[in-house]
Amino acid sequence: MSELNNKVEEELDLDGGAGVKLAPIKGPDLRRTVPKDMFGKRPWVFTVKFLFAILLIAIGFTAIAFAQIIGGWGWLLAIPGIFVAGVMYGYLVELQHECLHEHAYNSRRLNRWFGVMSGIFQFSSFSHYKYAHLRHHAFLGTSQNKEFFNYKFRNLDSWWGFFKAMVNLGRFKEVVSCTARSLFGRDIPEVTRPRDMKRIKAEYRLFFFALVAIAAISIVTGQYWLIIAWVAPALLVGEATHFMIELPEHFGLNTQTDPNVLTNTRTIDASVFAQWLTNYNNFHTAHHYHQGVPMVNAKRLDQMSREKFEVVEPSYWTFYRKVIKGQYDSYAEVDERTCMTR
């Protein structure tokens, strides 16, 4: 590990508020003058968002359960159930992102608990995501930048190429690898802090034993909808949903050698629905501009700082169409502008 990485481990404030470590920008830097009220959290808003997502997942599970009970053509009921649950799985990963920045609650314990619960459906370790993602913020625009969700960001300039990347399940190979390491007492690669290592391994073990328990209950009771309701939405819909949310953040931009969040990060002028579904992730430049500002206030920060942001798209669909038409430079197999390796 480099000297700078060691400094991050020991000194830098990566998940704080007003004093958090900020990624580099070019030009006048007024981020330390952001009004103090911008850092206020609204726990009740997060709680409502979380419970609403759980409610929709419960409705999806109910549809899948009825599909098994009815049998025959009744299994068609499982299709909307899997879709709704899967979309919410992807949405919950965005709520997990809010927790890892300590934006949801004033209590770190609550942030971790809700963060773990938000990620369990999609097999996303809260502590592992937090460890990697906070360093993504600190090192964005430098050769040390890495992403936790290493999605397939190459050969997207066709409908078929885009679809294959969207449904690519390569991330789960890493989930399986980390789970196996956790079960057999081996360390998780690139994690150096003992406390984080312990938490990360505990969460991967939680995934394993929860999945085994659900599978066992399904087999013993014959209620196979239980395991289907958890796994099918994650594989068939949840991963694709989160891919679609993550792709616009930095795609086609230089995240490795352009130390300027004003040009290496993208903002989307999204609809109200898309703002909700992405949990304000469409204001991604504002989020990287000052990640200490809670996501619930990202829209306000965007309004205050928008004139500085250089990469803005009018909608998500406009962005996706440009990607499919090849209007953004396609990453080569080895490209110094991105840390994505698939």
N, C-alpha and C positions, 0 to 999 in steps of 0.2 A: 504494500500500500504506500502511496506517495506521501510526501511530507504534508501536502495540502489536505489530503484525506485524513491524516492523523489529526491535523488541526481541527477539522470539522468534528471528528469524534470527540475531541476533548474540550473545545472552546465555543464553537459556533452555536447560536440559538436557531435551531432548525424548525421548531414547531411552536414558536411563541407568537406574540401578537405584534405590537408596534415595533418591537426591537428585533424581530425575526431576521435571519440572514436573507438578504435579497439578491436575486440573480443580477448580473451586470446589464447595464443599459448604456447607450451612447447619448451624449448631450446633457443638458442640465438635469440633475437628479433631485427632484423635489419630493421624493416618496416619504421622507421622514417628516414631512409637514402635513401628511394626511390627517384630517380632523380626528380627535380622539373618539368621538361618538361613532365613527366608522368601524371601530373594533368591537362594538357591542354585540353580544350573542343573543339569540332568541331561542332558548331551549324548547319552548312550547311549540314553536313552528316546526322544529325538527321532529319532535315527538309525533305531531299530527301527520307529517309526511311519512314517517316510519310506519305508524299504525295503519295508514291508508294503504300503503303498499302491502302490508301483511294481510289486510282485509281482501284485497284483490287476489293475492296468492291463495287465500282460503277459498275464495269463489272458484278459482281455477282448479284447485284440488277437489272441490265438491263435484265439479263437472267431470273430472277424470274418474272419481269414485262411482258416480252414477253410470258412467260408460261401462264399467265392469259389471255393475249390478244388472243393467239392462241387457248387456251382451249383444251379439249380432251387430246390426247397424247402429246400435246404441254407442258403439265405440267412436262414432263420428263426433259425439259430444266431447271426446277427449281433445279434439283438435283445437277448438277455441280455448279450452282449459289450459292446454300446454302453451298456447301462444300468450295468453294473458299472464300466466305465471312466469314464463320466460322473459317477457318484457320487464316485468317487475324485478326479476333477478338482476337484470342489467341495471335497472334504476337503483336498486339497493347498493350496488357497487359504487354508484355515485354518492350515495349517502355514507357509505364506508369512507370514501375519500374525504367527505366533510368531517367525519370523526377523526381521521388520522391527522388532520391539521389542527385538531383540538377546537374546531369551530362550533360543534353542536352544543356542548355543555361546558359549564365551568369546572366540572369534575373530570379529571383524567380517567378515573375509574369508570365513570359512566360512558365517556367517549370510547374507551376500549370495549366495554361490554356491548354497547350498541354497534360498534364497529365490527366486532367478531360476528354478532348475529346478522348484520347486514351482508356479510361476505360468505356465510356458511352455505347458502343455497348455491352459489356459483363457485364454491371451493376456492375462495380468495382469502388468503391469510391476512388478517388485519395488520399484525405486527410486521410481517414480511413486506407487505405493500407499503406500510409506513416507512420502514427502514430504507427501502429503495427510492420511494417517491420523494421524500424530503431531500435526498441527495440529488435527485433530478432537478429540483428547484434550485439548489445551491450551485449546481454545476452546469445548468442549461447554457448552451452557447460555447461550451468548452469540450475538449476531447474526453473529459471524464464523465460527460453526461450519459446516463443510461435510463431506460424505461423499465418499469416492473412488468407491464403487459407488453411483451415482445411479439406484437402481431405481425402478420404477413403484409408488408407495405410495398411489395414489388409486383410488377406486371398487373396493375389495376386498370390499365387503359383499354379495357373492353368489358362488356357486360359479363362474360364468362369468367374473365380473370378477377373482376371485382367480386363476383359471387363466390368463387373458390376461396378467395382471401377472407371473405366475410364469415364463411362457415368452417374455416380452418380450425381444427381442434388441437393444433400443435402445442398450445399452452398447457394442455392437460398432461402432456408428457412431463413437463416440469413439475406439475402438481404431484404426479405419481412419484417422481424422483425424490422430491423434497419429503413426501410422506414416508417413503421407504427409508430415507436417511434418518428421519425423526424416530421411526420405530426401532431402528437398529443402532441407535446411539452415535450416528455419524453427523458431523457438522454440516450446516447449510452453506454452500459456497458464497463467498464475498460478504459474509456477515461476521464482523469482528468483535462486537460488543457482547459480552457474556449474558447480560440481562436480556438483550434482544434475542439472542440465540435461544435462550430458554423459552421465551414466550412464543417465538416462531415455531419451534418444534412442538410445543404443547398444542398449538392450534392445528397443525397438520395431523397430530395424533387424534385430536377431536374430530376432524373430518373423517378419519379412517374408522374410528369406533362408532361414530354416529351412522355412517353408511352401512357398516356391518350390522348394527342393531336394527336399522330399518329393513335391510335385506332379510335378516332372520325373522323378523315379525311378519314380513310379507310371505315368506315361505311357510312358516308354521300356521298362519291363519288363512292362507290362500288369498289374502287381500293384496294382490300384486300392484294395485293402483298406487300403493304407498311408495314403492321404490320407483315406479314410473313417474309419479308426480314430482319427485325430487330430481331425478336424473334427466329425464327426457326434456323438460324445459331448459335445463342448463346447457345441454349439448345441442339441442335443435334451435333454440331461440335466444337464450340468455347471452351466449358468447357472441352471436351475431349482433345483438342489440348493443352490447358494450363496444364492440368493434366500431359500429357506426357512430357512437358517441366519441370515441377516442380518436378516430382517424383525422378529423378536421383540425385537431389541436396544433399540430406541427407539420402535417404532411406536405412534402414538396418544399419545405423551408429548411434552412441550414441550422440545425440544433447542435452542431459539433464544433464549428469554427467561426460562428457569427455571435459574439458575446453581446447581444442586444435583444432583449425581450420584445422590443417594439417592432422588430422585423422577423424574429424567428418563431413567433407565436401568432395564432390566428383568432380573430373574433368573428362570430356569426350573428347577424341580425335576425334572430330566430322568432318564430311565433310564440305566443303565450304558452301553447301546449308544449312546444319543443323546449322552452325555457324550463318548464316544470319537469319534463322527462329527463333532461340532462342535468337537472339541479343547478341551473345557471352556469353550466360548464361552457355554454356558448360564449360567455364573457371571459374567454380563457386568457386573453392578453391582460385583462385587468387582474385576473387571478395571479398570473406570473409577475405582473407589475408590482403587486404587494400581496404575497400569499398570507400575510398576517391578518388581512381583512376577511372576516367570515363570509362564506359563500352566500349567505342570506343578504349580504350588503354588496355583493359583486356588481349588481346592476348600477347601484349608486356610484361606485368607484369607476365603472365604465363611463358613466355620464360625465363625471368630473375630468376624466383623462382621455377621452376618445380622440381628441384632435392629435394626440401624440402617436396613436396606433396606426401602423402603416399597412397592415394586412387585414382587410375586412371583407366579408362576403355577405350579400343581401339575404341569403337563406341557406339552410342545409342542402336543399335539393339543388340549388345552383352550384354549390360546392361539389356534390356528388357527380353531377353531370359533367363538370369540368374534369374531374378525375377520370371518369370513364372515357371521355373524349380525348384524353391525353394532353390536356391543356396545362397540366402541371408536369414539370420534368419528372420522368419516371426514374426511381432509384435503380442504379445498376446493382449487380450482385455484391460488389464491394464499393461503397460510396462513403466518402468522408463526411457527407452532410447529415447522415442519420446513424443512430445507434441500433436501429432495427436490423436483425440478422436473418429473418425468415424470408 
